[in-house]
């Protein structure tokens, strides 16, 4: 199991279309969407590889596609399930960063285990 955190790395103010698209991919309040899009809070903070792996994987992939379509840059982090983003020291966060292809490998590997 892993906790996947996706953070916006673009601090520019989001436009209404970005907020709407994000809320479709990851339902949240408008204020929370704005804060997440400027990198103040995670866009997604989710434990994967539970019983709902397929749903969680689709949710993560949908969010990434949404961000890519809007041109908003983001970073992906893998934490232990019991860790929280707020408790991780900022100096250690970069060591937890993974690439989009690494995320896909994690999602695909777990899906193949479930077959």
N, C-alpha and C positions, 0 to 999 in steps of 0.2 A: 504494500500500500504506500501511497504517496499523497502528499498535499500539494496541489498545483496552485500557484499564485500567478496571476497575470496582471501586470501593472502597465499603465500607459507611461511611455517615456517622452511624451510630447506635452509640454506644459502650456501650450496655447489654448485659448478659450475655445470650447467646442461650439460648433454651429448647431442649430436646431435639428438638422437632418442627422447629424452624428448621434445626438442624444436619443432621437427616435429609434434609429437603427440599433443602438446599444440596448435600449429598453426592450426591443423585440428579441434580441439575442440573449439577453440576461435581464429578465424583469426586475426592475428596481424603481425607486422614486426618482423624479427628475433631479432633485438636489443631489442625491447619491450618484446619479449618472454623471452629472457635471463634475463632482469631486473626483470620481474615478477616472474620467477622461483627461483630467489635468494631472493625474498621478498622485493625488492626495490619499486615496484609498485603493485597494485592489479592485480591478474590474471583475475578477473572479477569485474566489478562495474556496477550493473544493477538495475534498478527499476523494480520490479515485480508487477503483478496484474493490468496491463493496459489491453488494448484490446488484446494484443498478449501473454496472460498468458501461453498458451500451448507451444508456441515457446520458450519463455523465460525459462520456467520450464525445457524443454528438453535440452536447452543450458546449464543450470546450472548443471543438472544431468550428462550430457555428460562430462563436464569439471571435475566434481568430480570423475567419473569413470576413466577418463584418468589419473588423478593424483594418484588415488589409484593403478591403474595398473602399473604405473611407480615407485611406492613406495615413491613418494614425499609427505611429510607431509604438511598439510595446515590447516588454521583456517578460520572459517566462522563468519562473523559479520552481524548483522542486524541494520540498521540505519533508521532514518526517511527519506522519499524520498528527502527532501530538504537539507539534510546534505551531506557533502562531506568528504571523508576519510582524506584529507589533513587538514580540519578544526577541526577535532576531536583531542583533547589533548591526547597525548600518555598515560597518566595516566588513562584516561577514557575508552580507547579501550577495555581493558579486560572485562569491565562491559557490553559491547555490543556483546561479543562473544557468539555464539550459537553452539550447537552440530549438527552433520549431521542429527541425528534423528529429532531434532527440526526443521531443515530446511525442511526435508521431510514432517513433520506435517504442516508446513506453506504452502508448495506447494500443499499438498493434500487438506487442508482445503479450500484454495482459489478455487481449481478446483471444489470442491463439491458445492461451492456457485454459480458457473457459470452454473450449470446444471439445 
